[in-house]
Amino acid sequence: MKNRKTPSSGRPAERPSRAKPFLSDIQELRERARRHIQAGAVTENYRADRTSVIRILNEALATEIVCVLRYKRHYFMASGIHAQAVAQEFLQHADEEQQHADLIAERITQLNGEPNFNPEGLATRSHSEYVEGVSLIEMIQEDLVAERVAIESYAEIVRYLGNDDPTSRRLMEQILAKEEEHAEDLKTLLDTLGPATT
C-alpha cells in the first residue's frame, strides 16, 4: 500500500482555489449601463482613445473611397483583348471596397463620431494614392500597389487597436483579409497577362 500524505503529516491541506468571477457585479453592470445612456455602444469600459480611433477610421474610410473611385475608373477605361475579364475583376473589387467603406462609416457612428465623406481633402486623408494608369497592365499594377499600401496600413491599425477596441480591430482584420485577397487576385492577373499586354 502506498503512503499518502495527509494534512496531519505536516503539510498544510490545499485550499480549494477560488475562481475569479467572470463578470463584475451584475447590479453594478446594470447601473453602469444606465449611466451615460446617450453614449450608445461606447461604455465606461471602452479603453481606446476614441478621438484617435475615429481619426484613424476616417483615414481608412478615405482610403476605401479612393480605391472605389480608382477601380471604377479602371472598370470603365479597360480596353484591349483581355479587357472584359479584367474589367469584371475591377468592378468586383470596387463593390467590395464600397462595402468596406460602409462598414467603417457605420463603426465611426457607433463610436459617436462622424464619417468624413467630404471630397475636399479626400486624397490627403487616404493612405493609398489615386493613380489612373494608361494601359491595362498599368491599371492592374497601380491597383496592386494601392492594395499593398492598404495591407501595410491596416495591419498597423490592427496592432494599434489591440485589445483596447476589439470591435474596431476585428472589423479592420476582416477588411485586411479581403485586401490581401485582392492583392493576390491582381498578382495572378499580372502573372497571367504578362508585361506585353495592353
N, C-alpha and C positions, 0 to 999 in steps of 0.2 A: 504494500500500500504506500502511495506517495505521500510525502509530507506536504501539507497545505499550510501556508502562512495565514494566520488569523490575526485579528486586531489584538488579541491578547499576547501575541508573540513579540510585541514591541513596536511593530509598525502601526501607525495610525490608520484607521479604516478610511478608504477613499470615500469622499463625499460625492453624492450624485451631482453631475455637472448641471448647472442651471443655464439653459439655453437663453440667448439674448432674444428678447421679443422682436418679432418680425416688424411690427408696426408700432408707431407711437400710441399713446393712449387714444383710443378711438373717440372719446369725448373731446379731447384736445384737437384731434383732426377735424372733427365736425365744426368746432368753434373757429378754427383757422380758415376753414372753407367758407364760412360766412363773412369773415373779415375781408375787406377789400374785394368784394364780390365783383365790382366793376372791372377788375383786372383780368377776368375770364380765366384763360388757361395758365396765366403766369401766377404761380402761387408763391408763398413765402420761402419755399424750399428751392426755388429757381436760383441756381448758383452762378450762372454766367453773367458777364457784363452785357446786359440786354441792349444797350445803345451800340456797343461794338458788334454784337451779333447781328443786329438789324442792318448796320452799315455793310458788314461783310456779305450778308444775304442779298442786299440790294446790288452789290457788285456782281454777285453770281447771277442775279436776275438780268442785269445789263449784259453779262456775258452770253446768257442764253438767248436774249433778244437779238443781239448782234449775230449769233450763229444762225438763228432762224432767217434773218434777212439775207445773210450770205448764201445759205443753202437754197433759199427761194430764188435768188438771182441766178445761181448756178443751174437750178432746175429749168428755168426759162431760157437761159443762154446756151445750154448744152447743145453742141452740134457735132456732126461727124457720124461715121459709120456705127460707132458704139454708143451714140448719144442717148438712145431711148432707154437702154438698160441702166446706164449711169444716172440719167435724169430721175428715174424712179427711185434709185438709192438716195439721191439728193432730197427728193420730196419726202421720203420716209424719215430721213434724219431731221428735216425741217419740222415735221409733225411731232417727232419725239422731243426735240428741243423746245417746242412750244409747250408741250406737256410739262417739261421741267420748269419752264418759266412760271407756269400757272401754279405748280406745287410750291415753288419758292415764294411766290407772291402770297399764297394762302398762309404759309408759315409765318411770313412777316406780319400779317394781320393778326395771327394768333398771339404773336408777341407784343401786340398793341402798337405795332409800327405801321408805317405807310409804305407800300411798294412804290418805288420810283420808276414810273413809266415815261417820265419826261424825256422827249427825244433830245433836248438840249443837254449836251454833256454825256450822252449815251456811250459814245466811243471811248471817252476818257474813263468812265466808270467800268467799262468792260475789261476783263483780263485778256481776252483774245482780240485780234485786230479784224477789221473788215477789209479784206484784200480780195479783189474781184477775180483776178486771173483771166487769161485770154483763151488759151486752149483748154480742152477737156482735162488734159494731164495737169496743167497748172491749177485748174479749179480743184481737182482732187487733192493735189499737194497742199494748197492753201487750207482746205478743209481739214486735212490731216494735221497740219501744223497747229491749227486752232484747237483741235481735239486734244493734242498733246499738251498745249498750254492749259486747257481746262482740267485735264487729268492731274497735272502737277499742282495747280492752284486748289482744286477741290480736295486733293489728298491733304494738303496743308490745312485747309479749313476743317477737315475731319479731325486732324490731330489737335488743332486749336480748341475745338469744341469739347473733345474728350468726354468726360462724364458730367461736365457742367450743364450741358444741354443735350441730353441723349436723343431727344426727338429730332432736333435740327441735324445732329450728327448722323442719325440713321437715314434721314432724307438725303443728305449730301452723299452718303455712302451708296445709296440706291442710284442716284444720278451719276456718280463717279463710275459705277459698274457699267452703266449704259454708254458713257463717254468712251470707256475702254473698248466696248463692243463696236462703237462707231469707228474708232481708230483702226481696229482690226479689219473692219469692212473696207475701209479706204485703202489700207495697205494691200489687201487682197486685190482690189481694183487696180492699183498701180502695178502690182506684180503681174496681173493678167494682161493689162493693156500694153505695158512696156513704154519706154520713153519716146518712141516714134509716133505714137497715136496722137491725133489731134481731136 
